[in-house]
């Protein structure tokens, strides 16, 4: 057994939690959504506290969560080696994306390569995810679940890479982002909490599923399927086109959107989603932030995004038809926007693309009207960032909606 055997394991790393503390703050408000009932004796019981004030060292942790056991032998190798590497790289990547101001301001591509594996590890390292692995595999053995987790953790990275990324900000909002026990959160407006009884959860392969991943008090990554962007009226529970896992894809980083400031009600709606999707615990730098349902404009799950605030700037999502690369040793690479390759039956499906082009054009016009007066996201200047703003404003002026 390792001389420094760890027994208390954080499924939300301490370094991540500290990104949600105000400067000089050492602890935050920790809310138990399902406090236990302790039976003292027959007919006498009490409920444990709901709200605590704790340092990150005492939050989002569970004894022996990552301990491998064999008889009397145990090891914390999963905690030290697997999560140790993912956390080291993920912590650096979170800083870059939390302060993201465009590709030209990033010294190397390492943050892009490192954030995805960390997100995958974070998604699968929670008690809920491990219980789901046990349920779906039919194997209750914890050792087996930990082994499978290490094999499955990059399950979502292909679809995340093919989607549209936006880093939104909360600098102007008095309310900031909270932490949940499932930081990489899936939201689908037609998949309710009652549809995902523990340990089940919303699936990423559905068109309408967004990924919400707060990066700090003031930053949150939102990932949206391209198919939903091109057709926001698509059935949210249908499988996205060519949904698949464990495939290498080329990712064009210049399309990442950034710089949009959320209004307070929009931050409250994000926090409401995070809290509703949490299994048991949420935490925040201020107690008031733990109860977004008290101040948010609506708690109706189906209407949280009626104003399309979770969408990126639709005018700045190019209607690409795929990507090609080559010229060096080895075979050239070619794929359409949904990852189909030459020879695949659905590669460059023109009929489907024409339908998407019509719905995409319509979606841009609707989005422009819904987002009048709101903060707008940016893309790299070499992608003609200002041109898209001018086109949208010209349309709105033509409709008499702007002076």
C-alpha positions as CSV (number, residue, x, y, z in Angstrom):
1,X,0.0,0.0,0.0
2,X,1.3,3.5,-0.9
3,X,2.8,5.3,2.2
4,X,0.6,8.3,1.5
5,X,-2.6,6.4,0.8
6,X,-5.4,8.8,0.2
7,X,-8.8,7.9,1.6
8,X,-10.8,11.1,1.1
9,X,-11.4,11.7,-2.6
10,X,-12.7,14.9,-4.1
11,X,-15.0,14.3,-7.1
12,X,-14.9,18.0,-7.7
13,X,-11.2,19.0,-7.4
14,X,-10.2,21.6,-4.8
15,X,-8.5,23.7,-7.4
16,X,-11.7,23.9,-9.4
17,X,-13.7,24.8,-6.3
18,X,-11.4,27.6,-5.5
19,X,-12.1,29.3,-8.8
20,X,-15.6,30.1,-7.4
21,X,-14.4,31.9,-4.3
22,X,-14.0,35.7,-4.2
23,X,-10.5,37.1,-3.6
24,X,-9.5,36.6,0.0
25,X,-12.4,34.1,0.6
26,X,-11.4,30.7,2.1
27,X,-14.7,29.0,2.4
28,X,-18.1,29.1,0.8
29,X,-21.8,28.2,1.3
30,X,-22.4,24.5,0.8
31,X,-26.0,23.3,0.4
32,X,-27.2,19.8,0.9
33,X,-30.3,19.3,-1.3
34,X,-31.2,16.1,0.4
35,X,-30.3,16.2,4.1
36,X,-30.4,12.9,5.9
37,X,-33.0,11.9,8.5
38,X,-31.3,10.5,11.6
39,X,-33.3,8.1,13.7
40,X,-32.4,8.5,17.4
41,X,-34.9,5.9,18.7
42,X,-38.3,4.7,17.8
43,X,-40.5,7.7,17.1
44,X,-37.7,10.2,17.5
45,X,-35.6,11.5,14.6
46,X,-34.1,14.7,13.3
47,X,-33.0,16.1,9.9
48,X,-29.3,17.1,9.4
49,X,-28.5,20.6,8.5
50,X,-28.9,21.8,4.9
51,X,-26.5,24.7,4.8
52,X,-22.8,24.6,5.8
53,X,-19.9,27.0,5.6
54,X,-16.9,25.0,4.5
55,X,-13.5,25.2,2.8
56,X,-13.1,23.4,-0.5
57,X,-11.1,20.7,1.4
58,X,-14.4,19.6,3.0
59,X,-16.7,19.8,0.0
60,X,-17.6,17.5,-2.8
61,X,-15.7,14.5,-1.4
62,X,-16.4,10.9,-0.5
63,X,-14.4,8.4,1.4
64,X,-12.7,5.7,-0.7
65,X,-14.5,6.8,-3.9
66,X,-11.5,6.0,-6.0
67,X,-9.9,3.3,-3.9
68,X,-9.2,-0.1,-5.6
69,X,-9.5,-3.0,-3.2
70,X,-8.5,-6.6,-3.3
71,X,-9.0,-8.5,-0.1
72,X,-7.1,-6.5,2.6
73,X,-5.0,-4.7,0.0
74,X,-6.0,-1.2,-1.3
75,X,-4.5,1.5,-3.5
76,X,-5.3,5.1,-4.5
77,X,-3.6,4.8,-7.9
78,X,-6.7,6.0,-9.7
79,X,-6.7,9.2,-7.6
80,X,-2.9,9.8,-7.9
81,X,-2.2,8.8,-11.5
82,X,-5.4,9.1,-13.5
83,X,-7.0,12.1,-11.9
84,X,-3.7,13.6,-10.9
85,X,-2.7,14.0,-14.6
86,X,-6.1,15.1,-15.7
87,X,-6.3,17.7,-13.0
88,X,-2.8,19.1,-13.6
89,X,-3.6,19.8,-17.2
90,X,-7.2,20.7,-16.7
91,X,-6.3,23.3,-14.1
92,X,-4.1,25.2,-16.6
93,X,-6.7,24.9,-19.4
94,X,-9.4,26.2,-17.1
95,X,-7.4,29.4,-16.5
96,X,-7.0,29.9,-20.3
97,X,-10.6,29.4,-21.1
98,X,-11.8,31.2,-18.1
99,X,-10.0,34.3,-19.3
100,X,-10.5,33.5,-23.0
101,X,-10.2,36.5,-25.3
102,X,-9.5,34.8,-28.6
103,X,-7.1,32.4,-30.2
104,X,-4.4,35.0,-30.8
105,X,-4.0,35.5,-27.1
106,X,-3.2,31.9,-26.3
107,X,0.5,31.0,-26.4
108,X,0.0,27.3,-27.4
109,X,-2.6,24.8,-28.4
110,X,-2.1,22.8,-25.2
111,X,-5.2,24.2,-23.4
112,X,-7.4,22.9,-26.2
113,X,-5.9,19.4,-26.0
114,X,-6.1,19.4,-22.2
115,X,-9.6,20.7,-21.5
116,X,-11.5,18.0,-23.3
117,X,-10.0,15.1,-21.4
118,X,-10.5,16.9,-18.1
119,X,-14.1,17.6,-18.9
120,X,-14.5,13.9,-19.8
121,X,-12.9,12.9,-16.5
122,X,-15.0,15.4,-14.5
123,X,-18.2,14.1,-16.1
124,X,-17.4,10.5,-15.2
125,X,-15.7,10.8,-11.8
126,X,-18.8,11.7,-9.8
127,X,-20.6,9.3,-7.5
128,X,-23.6,9.5,-9.9
129,X,-21.6,8.7,-13.0
130,X,-20.0,5.7,-11.2
131,X,-23.4,4.4,-10.1
132,X,-24.7,4.8,-13.6
133,X,-21.7,2.8,-15.0
134,X,-22.6,0.0,-12.4
135,X,-26.3,0.1,-13.5
136,X,-25.7,0.0,-17.2
137,X,-22.9,-2.6,-17.1
138,X,-24.8,-4.8,-14.6
139,X,-21.7,-4.9,-12.5
140,X,-22.1,-3.7,-8.9
141,X,-18.4,-4.2,-8.2
142,X,-16.7,-0.8,-7.5
143,X,-13.3,-1.9,-8.9
144,X,-14.9,-2.8,-12.2
145,X,-16.7,0.6,-12.3
146,X,-13.4,2.4,-11.7
147,X,-11.7,0.5,-14.4
148,X,-14.6,1.1,-16.9
149,X,-14.6,4.8,-16.0
150,X,-11.0,5.1,-17.1
151,X,-11.9,3.5,-20.4
152,X,-15.1,5.5,-21.0
153,X,-14.1,9.0,-19.8
154,X,-13.5,10.3,-23.3
155,X,-16.9,9.1,-24.5
156,X,-18.2,12.6,-25.3
157,X,-15.1,14.4,-26.6
158,X,-15.9,13.6,-30.3
159,X,-19.3,15.3,-30.1
160,X,-18.0,18.2,-28.0
161,X,-15.3,18.8,-30.7
162,X,-17.8,18.9,-33.5
163,X,-20.2,21.3,-31.6
164,X,-20.0,25.1,-31.3
165,X,-18.3,26.5,-28.2
166,X,-19.0,29.8,-26.5
167,X,-17.4,31.2,-23.2
168,X,-20.0,33.5,-21.7
169,X,-19.2,36.0,-18.9
170,X,-20.9,37.2,-15.7
171,X,-18.6,40.1,-14.9
172,X,-21.5,42.6,-15.0
173,X,-23.9,40.5,-13.1
174,X,-24.2,40.8,-9.3
175,X,-24.9,37.1,-9.2
176,X,-22.0,34.8,-10.2
177,X,-21.9,31.1,-11.2
178,X,-22.2,28.4,-8.7
179,X,-20.6,24.9,-8.3
180,X,-22.6,21.7,-8.4
181,X,-21.7,18.1,-7.7
182,X,-21.9,17.5,-11.5
183,X,-19.9,20.5,-12.9
184,X,-20.2,19.3,-16.5
185,X,-24.0,19.5,-16.8
186,X,-26.3,18.5,-19.6
187,X,-29.5,20.5,-20.2
188,X,-32.3,19.5,-22.6
189,X,-35.5,21.5,-22.3
190,X,-37.8,18.5,-22.8
191,X,-35.9,16.2,-20.5
192,X,-37.1,16.9,-17.0
193,X,-35.7,15.9,-13.6
194,X,-38.4,13.3,-13.3
195,X,-37.2,11.7,-16.6
196,X,-33.7,11.1,-15.2
197,X,-34.2,9.4,-11.9
198,X,-30.8,8.8,-10.2
199,X,-28.4,7.7,-11.5
200,X,-29.8,8.2,-15.0
201,X,-29.1,11.5,-16.8
202,X,-29.7,13.4,-20.0
203,X,-27.9,12.1,-23.0
204,X,-25.4,14.2,-25.1
205,X,-26.3,12.4,-28.3
206,X,-29.7,14.2,-28.5
207,X,-29.9,17.3,-30.7
208,X,-31.3,19.5,-27.9
209,X,-28.8,18.7,-25.3
210,X,-26.4,21.5,-24.3
211,X,-23.3,21.2,-22.2
212,X,-22.9,23.8,-19.4
213,X,-19.5,23.9,-17.7
214,X,-18.8,26.9,-15.4
215,X,-15.1,27.7,-15.4
216,X,-15.0,30.3,-12.6
217,X,-17.2,32.9,-10.8
218,X,-17.3,34.9,-14.0
219,X,-17.0,32.4,-16.9
220,X,-19.1,29.5,-18.2
221,X,-18.5,27.3,-21.3
222,X,-21.7,26.5,-23.3
223,X,-21.4,23.8,-26.0
224,X,-24.3,23.5,-28.5
225,X,-24.8,20.9,-31.2
226,X,-24.3,22.4,-34.7
227,X,-27.6,20.6,-35.8
228,X,-29.6,22.5,-33.1
229,X,-28.0,25.8,-34.2
230,X,-28.9,25.2,-37.8
231,X,-32.5,24.2,-36.8
232,X,-33.6,25.3,-33.3
233,X,-37.0,23.8,-34.0
234,X,-35.6,20.3,-34.4
235,X,-37.0,17.7,-32.0
236,X,-34.8,18.0,-29.0
237,X,-34.7,14.2,-28.2
238,X,-33.8,13.0,-31.7
239,X,-30.3,11.7,-32.0
240,X,-27.9,14.3,-33.6
241,X,-26.5,13.5,-37.0
242,X,-23.7,10.9,-36.9
243,X,-23.7,10.8,-33.1
244,X,-20.7,8.7,-32.1
245,X,-17.8,8.4,-29.7
246,X,-14.0,7.7,-29.5
247,X,-13.3,9.2,-33.0
248,X,-10.5,11.6,-33.9
249,X,-11.7,14.8,-35.5
250,X,-10.2,18.0,-36.7
251,X,-11.3,21.0,-34.6
252,X,-11.3,24.6,-36.0
253,X,-10.5,26.7,-32.9
254,X,-11.2,30.0,-34.7
255,X,-14.9,29.4,-34.4
256,X,-14.9,29.6,-30.5
257,X,-17.1,32.5,-29.4
258,X,-16.3,34.8,-26.5
259,X,-16.9,38.2,-24.9
260,X,-20.7,38.0,-24.3
261,X,-21.8,39.3,-20.9
262,X,-24.8,37.6,-19.4
263,X,-27.5,39.6,-17.6
264,X,-28.3,38.7,-14.0
265,X,-31.4,36.8,-15.0
266,X,-29.5,34.8,-17.5
267,X,-26.9,33.9,-14.9
268,X,-29.7,32.9,-12.5
269,X,-31.2,30.6,-15.2
270,X,-27.8,28.9,-15.7
271,X,-27.5,28.4,-11.9
272,X,-31.1,27.1,-11.8
273,X,-30.1,24.5,-14.4
274,X,-27.0,23.5,-12.5
275,X,-28.9,23.2,-9.2
276,X,-31.8,21.2,-10.8
277,X,-29.3,18.8,-12.4
278,X,-27.2,18.4,-9.2
279,X,-27.5,15.1,-7.4
280,X,-27.1,16.4,-3.8
281,X,-24.8,19.3,-3.3
282,X,-24.3,22.8,-4.7
283,X,-21.9,25.6,-3.4
284,X,-21.5,29.3,-3.9
285,X,-19.4,32.2,-2.7
286,X,-22.6,33.9,-1.4
287,X,-25.6,32.2,0.2
288,X,-28.2,34.0,-1.9
289,X,-26.8,32.5,-5.1
290,X,-27.7,29.0,-3.9
291,X,-31.4,29.8,-4.4
292,X,-31.7,31.0,-8.0
293,X,-35.4,29.8,-8.0
294,X,-36.3,32.7,-5.7
295,X,-35.3,35.5,-8.1
296,X,-35.2,33.9,-11.6
297,X,-37.7,35.1,-14.2
298,X,-39.1,31.6,-14.8
299,X,-38.5,28.1,-13.4
300,X,-40.4,26.5,-16.2
301,X,-37.9,24.0,-17.5
302,X,-39.2,24.2,-21.1
303,X,-39.0,28.0,-21.2
304,X,-35.7,28.7,-19.6
305,X,-34.2,29.4,-23.0
306,X,-37.2,30.9,-24.8
307,X,-35.1,34.0,-25.6
308,X,-32.3,31.7,-27.0
309,X,-29.7,33.1,-24.5
310,X,-28.0,29.7,-24.4
311,X,-27.4,29.9,-28.2
312,X,-24.1,31.3,-29.5
313,X,-24.3,34.2,-31.9
314,X,-26.0,32.5,-34.9
315,X,-24.7,35.1,-37.3
316,X,-21.1,34.1,-36.4
317,X,-21.5,30.3,-36.9
318,X,-20.3,29.6,-40.4
319,X,-22.3,27.4,-42.7
320,X,-19.3,25.2,-43.3
321,X,-19.5,22.1,-45.4
322,X,-16.6,20.2,-43.8
323,X,-12.8,20.2,-43.6
324,X,-9.9,18.8,-45.6
325,X,-6.3,18.4,-44.6
326,X,-3.3,16.8,-46.1
327,X,-0.1,17.5,-48.0
328,X,2.3,15.7,-45.7
329,X,3.1,12.0,-45.2
330,X,0.2,9.8,-44.8
331,X,-3.3,9.8,-46.2
332,X,-5.2,13.1,-46.5
333,X,-8.1,13.8,-44.1
334,X,-11.6,14.8,-45.3
335,X,-14.9,15.0,-43.4
336,X,-18.1,16.9,-43.7
337,X,-19.4,19.0,-40.8
338,X,-21.0,16.0,-39.2
339,X,-18.0,13.8,-39.4
340,X,-18.9,11.7,-42.4
341,X,-16.0,10.8,-44.6
342,X,-15.8,10.2,-48.3
343,X,-17.3,6.8,-49.0
344,X,-19.9,7.1,-46.3
345,X,-23.4,7.1,-47.6
346,X,-24.4,10.3,-45.9
347,X,-21.2,12.2,-46.8
348,X,-22.1,15.7,-48.1
349,X,-25.8,14.9,-48.1
350,X,-27.0,17.8,-50.3
351,X,-30.7,17.3,-49.7
352,X,-30.2,17.5,-46.0
353,X,-27.9,20.4,-46.3
354,X,-30.3,22.4,-48.4
355,X,-33.0,21.9,-45.7
356,X,-30.6,23.0,-43.0
357,X,-29.7,26.1,-45.0
358,X,-33.3,27.2,-45.1
359,X,-33.8,26.6,-41.4
360,X,-30.4,28.2,-40.6
361,X,-31.3,31.4,-42.5
362,X,-34.6,31.6,-40.7
363,X,-33.0,30.9,-37.3
364,X,-30.5,33.8,-37.8
365,X,-33.4,36.3,-38.3
366,X,-35.4,35.0,-35.3
367,X,-32.3,35.1,-33.1
368,X,-31.5,38.7,-34.1
369,X,-34.9,39.8,-33.0
370,X,-34.8,37.9,-29.7
371,X,-31.4,39.3,-28.8
372,X,-31.9,42.9,-29.7
373,X,-30.0,45.1,-27.1
374,X,-28.2,42.1,-25.6
375,X,-24.4,41.7,-25.3
376,X,-23.0,40.0,-28.4
377,X,-20.3,37.4,-28.7
378,X,-17.2,37.8,-30.8
379,X,-15.0,35.5,-32.9
380,X,-11.5,36.0,-34.2
381,X,-11.1,39.1,-36.3
382,X,-9.7,37.1,-39.1
383,X,-13.1,35.5,-39.3
384,X,-14.6,38.9,-40.1
385,X,-16.2,39.4,-36.7
386,X,-17.4,43.0,-37.4
387,X,-18.9,42.1,-40.7
388,X,-21.4,39.7,-39.1
389,X,-22.5,42.4,-36.7
390,X,-23.1,44.8,-39.5
391,X,-25.1,42.3,-41.5
392,X,-27.3,41.6,-38.5
393,X,-27.8,45.3,-37.7
394,X,-28.6,46.1,-41.3
395,X,-31.3,43.4,-41.2
396,X,-32.8,44.8,-38.0
397,X,-32.8,48.3,-39.4
398,X,-34.6,47.1,-42.5
399,X,-37.3,45.6,-40.2
400,X,-37.5,49.0,-38.4
401,X,-36.2,47.5,-35.2
402,X,-33.1,49.6,-35.0
403,X,-32.7,53.3,-35.7
